[in-house]
Structures are given as C-alpha cells and as structure tokens.
Amino acid sequence: MRHQLPVTGNGMLPSAMPAGKKPNITPILGDSLEVIELYHREKAQVLEKSLQQLNLLENAKEIAFICREVMVIREKIASILKRKFKS
C-alpha cells in the first residue's frame, strides 16, 4: 500500500503548484514496520489519554478494557521492534 504526501512544505497541494515546480514526493509505504509501529504507538497514546478522563469508581470496566488493549498494543510494538532489529 502506497500513500502520497498530499501537502508539500509550502502548504500547497501538488496539483495547485505551477507545472514547472512539481515537488519530488517520496511515497510512504503503508505496510512498512515503521508505519505500523507509529500507528500502534499513537493508538496506545490515545487510549492512555482516555484513561486520564475516567473515574475508577464509575468506569471500572472501561478502565480494565482499555488497560488490556494497551497491553496488547505494547506486545505488538515489541514484536514489531524484534522484527525490525532482527533484519
């Protein structure tokens, strides 16, 4: 899966730039280990921030669920790091 960066450094879309000044855009591989790792790290951060808004007495089940999800995500990140540094 390839993704193109839609906005260049000057904030203009590549299609809005003059014909002679098209930027060199390097594609981002969506299935690379770095992208997958970044996705999981951001997901864990979002879950950890949502934990800060919950009350233990009122939201115990939600807190337990989020903690389990964070643990699963951290295990995935650990396996990604093992694969990344193994090769």
C-alpha positions in Angstrom: 0.0 0.0 0.0 1.5 3.4 -1.0 0.5 6.7 0.3 1.5 10.1 -1.2 2.0 13.1 1.0 -0.8 15.5 -0.1 0.8 18.7 1.1 4.2 20.0 0.4 6.5 22.0 2.6 5.0 25.3 1.5 1.4 24.1 2.3 0.3 23.9 -1.4 -1.2 20.8 -2.9 1.0 19.4 -5.7 -1.9 19.9 -8.2 -2.1 23.6 -7.3 1.6 24.2 -7.9 2.8 25.6 -11.3 3.7 22.9 -13.8 7.4 23.5 -13.7 7.6 23.4 -9.9 6.1 20.0 -9.1 7.7 18.7 -5.9 9.5 15.5 -5.6 7.3 13.4 -3.3 8.6 10.2 -1.9 5.8 7.7 -1.3 5.3 6.3 2.2 4.9 2.6 2.4 1.8 1.9 4.5 2.9 -1.6 5.3 6.4 -0.8 6.5 7.4 -1.7 10.0 7.9 2.0 10.9 4.4 3.0 9.8 2.8 0.1 11.6 4.8 0.8 14.8 3.9 4.5 14.6 0.2 3.6 14.2 0.3 1.4 17.3 2.2 3.9 19.4 -0.3 6.6 18.5 -3.2 4.3 19.3 -1.7 3.5 22.7 -1.3 7.2 23.4 -4.9 7.9 22.6 -6.1 5.1 24.9 -3.8 6.2 27.7 -5.1 9.8 27.4 -8.7 8.5 27.6 -7.7 6.7 30.8 -7.0 10.0 32.4 -10.6 11.1 32.0 -12.1 8.1 33.6 -13.1 7.6 37.2 -12.2 4.3 38.8 -15.5 4.0 40.8 -17.7 4.9 37.8 -15.8 3.4 34.9 -14.0 0.3 36.2 -15.0 -2.0 33.3 -13.9 0.6 30.7 -10.6 1.1 32.5 -10.0 -2.7 32.6 -10.8 -2.9 28.9 -8.5 0.0 27.9 -5.7 -1.4 30.0 -6.0 -4.8 28.2 -6.0 -3.0 24.9 -2.9 -1.0 25.8 -1.1 -4.2 26.9 -2.0 -5.9 23.6 -0.7 -2.9 21.6 2.5 -2.9 23.6 3.0 -6.6 22.8 2.5 -5.8 19.1 5.0 -3.0 19.3 7.5 -5.3 21.0 7.1 -7.9 18.2 7.5 -5.2 15.6 10.7 -4.0 17.2 12.1 -7.5 17.3 11.3 -8.0 13.6 12.7 -4.5 12.8 16.1 -5.0 14.5 16.4 -8.7 13.6 16.7 -7.8 9.9 
